[in-house]
Structures are given as structure tokens and as C-alpha cells.
């Protein structure tokens, strides 16, 4: 026989799911130029702002080109977890 969770248990499940969703970083769009520095491809946003990229293979296809990058930013590590890269026109 199938038993439905008690209302209090269901509230805890929903609360846990909401807390998990809030902890996941939001996707952001960042514009810059993919360049190679010290054998690693990075996104150079300005002279002072450079982000490491976790997807080196995808980044290599855009070496030297201006791009719009979609991903999640790990501010502590100055790293972008790449979701998508597209050329800027």
C-alpha cells in the first residue's frame, strides 16, 4: 500500500530542496576575449580582470577572439565553470 508523506515531512523535503537550489550559483553572462596565458586559456575581461576557464578544450576554439561566455562564477578561485561560449559579432 502506498503511503503519502505526512504534511510535516513534506514541508521538510520542500525546504531542503529550496535550500539546495539557493546554494547553487546562478548562471551569468560575461563578455571578454579568450587568450592563452601560461599555457592556460583564460577569459580576459579587462586589463585587470582575468578568469580561469574550466573547459580548456572548448576555450581553445576561440583563442584571441571576443566572446560572450555563459557559466557560473567561482569568485574565490577566479574561475568560470563554462556552460556555453559564443562569438561576439
C-alpha positions as a LaTeX table, in Angstrom:
\begin{tabular}{lrrr}
\hline
Residue & $x$ (\AA) & $y$ (\AA) & $z$ (\AA) \\
\hline
Unk1 & 0.00 & 0.00 & 0.00 \\
Unk2 & 1.34 & 3.43 & $-0.98$ \\
Unk3 & 1.70 & 5.89 & 1.87 \\
Unk4 & 1.85 & 9.59 & 1.32 \\
Unk5 & 4.28 & 11.55 & 3.46 \\
Unk6 & 2.91 & 13.42 & 6.41 \\
Unk7 & 2.49 & 17.16 & 5.84 \\
Unk8 & 5.41 & 17.99 & 8.18 \\
Unk9 & 7.71 & 15.55 & 6.34 \\
Unk10 & 6.67 & 17.07 & 3.02 \\
Unk11 & 7.45 & 20.56 & 4.30 \\
Unk12 & 10.94 & 19.41 & 5.31 \\
Unk13 & 11.50 & 17.91 & 1.85 \\
Unk14 & 10.40 & 21.11 & 0.13 \\
Unk15 & 12.51 & 23.20 & 2.48 \\
Unk16 & 15.59 & 21.07 & 1.78 \\
Unk17 & 15.02 & 21.33 & $-1.99$ \\
Unk18 & 14.68 & 25.12 & $-1.76$ \\
Unk19 & 17.86 & 25.41 & 0.33 \\
Unk20 & 19.77 & 23.33 & $-2.23$ \\
Unk21 & 18.50 & 25.49 & $-5.10$ \\
Unk22 & 19.61 & 28.65 & $-3.29$ \\
Unk23 & 23.13 & 27.27 & $-2.77$ \\
Unk24 & 23.69 & 26.62 & $-6.48$ \\
Unk25 & 25.33 & 29.61 & $-8.15$ \\
Unk26 & 23.33 & 31.36 & $-10.84$ \\
Unk27 & 24.40 & 31.34 & $-14.48$ \\
Unk28 & 26.00 & 34.59 & $-15.59$ \\
Unk29 & 26.99 & 36.04 & $-18.95$ \\
Unk30 & 30.48 & 37.55 & $-19.13$ \\
Unk31 & 31.98 & 39.25 & $-22.17$ \\
Unk32 & 35.69 & 39.31 & $-22.91$ \\
Unk33 & 38.44 & 37.82 & $-25.03$ \\
Unk34 & 39.81 & 34.28 & $-24.80$ \\
Unk35 & 43.61 & 34.43 & $-24.52$ \\
Unk36 & 46.33 & 31.95 & $-23.62$ \\
Unk37 & 48.37 & 32.80 & $-20.54$ \\
Unk38 & 50.95 & 30.42 & $-19.09$ \\
Unk39 & 49.65 & 27.51 & $-21.19$ \\
Unk40 & 46.06 & 28.02 & $-19.99$ \\
Unk41 & 43.16 & 29.63 & $-21.81$ \\
Unk42 & 41.53 & 32.40 & $-19.78$ \\
Unk43 & 38.80 & 34.98 & $-20.28$ \\
Unk44 & 40.27 & 38.48 & $-20.19$ \\
Unk45 & 37.51 & 40.93 & $-19.34$ \\
Unk46 & 39.75 & 43.99 & $-18.86$ \\
Unk47 & 43.44 & 44.71 & $-18.28$ \\
Unk48 & 42.96 & 43.90 & $-14.57$ \\
Unk49 & 40.25 & 41.21 & $-14.72$ \\
Unk50 & 41.04 & 37.68 & $-15.88$ \\
Unk51 & 39.09 & 34.49 & $-15.16$ \\
Unk52 & 40.35 & 30.92 & $-15.39$ \\
Unk53 & 38.14 & 28.63 & $-17.50$ \\
Unk54 & 37.32 & 25.05 & $-16.56$ \\
Unk55 & 36.70 & 23.91 & $-20.16$ \\
Unk56 & 40.07 & 24.37 & $-21.85$ \\
Unk57 & 39.15 & 22.35 & $-24.94$ \\
Unk58 & 36.11 & 24.49 & $-25.73$ \\
Unk59 & 38.00 & 27.71 & $-24.93$ \\
Unk60 & 40.83 & 26.77 & $-27.34$ \\
Unk61 & 38.43 & 27.10 & $-30.27$ \\
Unk62 & 38.08 & 30.83 & $-29.54$ \\
Unk63 & 41.74 & 31.77 & $-28.96$ \\
Unk64 & 42.21 & 35.51 & $-29.47$ \\
Unk65 & 38.54 & 36.15 & $-30.20$ \\
Unk66 & 35.94 & 38.29 & $-28.40$ \\
Unk67 & 33.28 & 36.09 & $-26.84$ \\
Unk68 & 30.16 & 36.05 & $-24.76$ \\
Unk69 & 30.54 & 33.30 & $-22.16$ \\
Unk70 & 27.74 & 31.73 & $-20.12$ \\
Unk71 & 28.66 & 29.96 & $-16.92$ \\
Unk72 & 28.83 & 30.02 & $-13.16$ \\
Unk73 & 31.44 & 32.18 & $-11.49$ \\
Unk74 & 33.55 & 30.87 & $-8.63$ \\
Unk75 & 34.69 & 34.23 & $-7.27$ \\
Unk76 & 37.07 & 32.70 & $-4.69$ \\
Unk77 & 39.06 & 30.84 & $-7.35$ \\
Unk78 & 38.52 & 33.46 & $-10.12$ \\
Unk79 & 37.20 & 30.56 & $-12.22$ \\
Unk80 & 34.24 & 30.30 & $-14.58$ \\
Unk81 & 32.58 & 26.92 & $-14.97$ \\
Unk82 & 31.72 & 27.18 & $-18.66$ \\
Unk83 & 28.24 & 26.32 & $-19.92$ \\
Unk84 & 28.45 & 27.95 & $-23.36$ \\
Unk85 & 30.76 & 30.17 & $-25.42$ \\
Unk86 & 29.70 & 32.16 & $-28.47$ \\
Unk87 & 31.49 & 34.67 & $-30.66$ \\
Unk88 & 30.53 & 38.30 & $-30.29$ \\
Unk89 & 29.66 & 39.99 & $-33.54$ \\
\hline
\end{tabular}
